[in-house]
Amino acid sequence: MKGVTKLKYTKIPEATIRRLSRYSRCLEEMNGLGEKVVSSAQLANKCLVNAAQVRKDLAYFGEFGIRGVGYYVNDLLQDIKRILGLNKEWRMAVIGIGNLGSALLSYKDFLKQNYKIVAAFDIDPPKVIGRVSEKVGKPVEVLHINRLKEVAKERRIEIGLITTPPSEAQNVANQLVEAEVKGILNFAPAQVTVPDGYMVKDVFFTTILDNLAYLLSNN
Amino acid sequence: MKGVTKLKYTKIPEATIRRLSRYSRCLEEMNGLGEKVVSSAQLANKCLVNAAQVRKDLAYFGEFGIRGVGYYVNDLLQDIKRILGLNKEWRMAVIGIGNLGSALLSYKDFLKQNYKIVAAFDIDPPKVIGRVSEKVGKPVEVLHINRLKEVAKERRIEIGLITTPPSEAQNVANQLVEAEVKGILNFAPAQVTVPDGYMVKDVFFTTILDNLAYLLSNN
């Protein structure tokens, strides 16, 4: 790997970052199959994008390919993981252990990546104690939300997944900020705000459905 | 409402459509509180975007505001719903009734919008019969996947939510296409392809986490 410059990072479009994530998924699969080298056309084909897009996305981060050969699968995979910050384990907590929170505790795709759920919180923990996270391979005890700050420090939690009712989302986000959990993935359909230095990404199923409904209505 | 022209639709950025969905959510809330008029600044503030963005997004679809007054809350809400194709009910099926599929069957945010789950399918229905969708107010019987085509026609299903393991996603997508279900929301972390005239939107939690991890690593 050469020339992965920090400077350029600020200008990277979010769509590029999303595609990098997709490329890493495809490369992971190729790597698992023992494939050593891939051309941008092959990678593009596998990831359902076009080859020019692959080259353009990777060009943001420096020179990766070997002219006339393509990319070394494992090298490119490791480079992309480094760019995305996935060359480390991310320690996460789920807050709100209803149906969706429980589903996330056993979400198999986290298992394959470097995302580890290390704690679960609820306002009413007894009703949910004993739910199992396959991610950690043993039951995650659901703790009372009032232990968030203490446990976040203890278990070095970096990302909080909010799966509470929407009315509680901002309150939980405040508690995560208080506990210095820098990243939030917000599944509760309510906008939450955090101070500078903290990050929220929303996962609103209904917003994505609205997008689909729009496309279906206009095609 | 004036000047909502069909012609313009093709050029609308996806980010605009996502924000329209957000505006409709905010307007719905304002409407519920009995608010009659809103300025672009107030709407922007409520939706956590900037006022120029609100005006620009709405300008794609014609003239909505009254100069010096702002927007009539309910009129704008109805116009946005019409633009997004939400002035009708969307009938959906969930395919794959594991943890996530079950969570979606009782996902309260669908309930508030025009998304109705009218069927649930699995390859192993007996284990899951009797799960309840609060959306429809009564238990949704989980049917065997081999009844998809027949039931899709009968119940006029327009959107399929894929919540199977990734290895089954393309197969299920094919069956949805076979059943002429035009829209797919794919939660299974695997790329699926569909013919022209069909639409897939992915909801890959890990991809969104990758995006968050990138931002946390580079800030």
Interface residues (C-beta under 8 A of the other chain):
Chain A: K6 Y9 T10 E14 I17 R18 L20 S21 R22 S24 R25 C47 L48 I83 L84 G85 L86 W90 G98 N99 L100 S102 A103 L104 S106 Y107 K108 D109 F110 K112 Q113 Y115 E158 I159 P165 P166 K182 G183 L185 P189 Q191 T193 G197 M199 K201 V203 F204 F205 T206 T207 I208 L209 D210 N211 L212 A213 Y214 L215 L216 S217 N218 N219
Chain B: K6 Y9 T10 E14 I17 R18 L20 S21 R22 S24 R25 C47 L48 I83 L84 G85 L86 W90 G98 N99 L100 S102 A103 L104 S106 Y107 K108 D109 F110 Q113 Y115 E158 I159 P165 P166 K182 G183 L185 P189 Q191 T193 G197 M199 K201 V203 F204 F205 T206 T207 I208 L209 D210 N211 L212 A213 Y214 L215 L216 S217 N218 N219
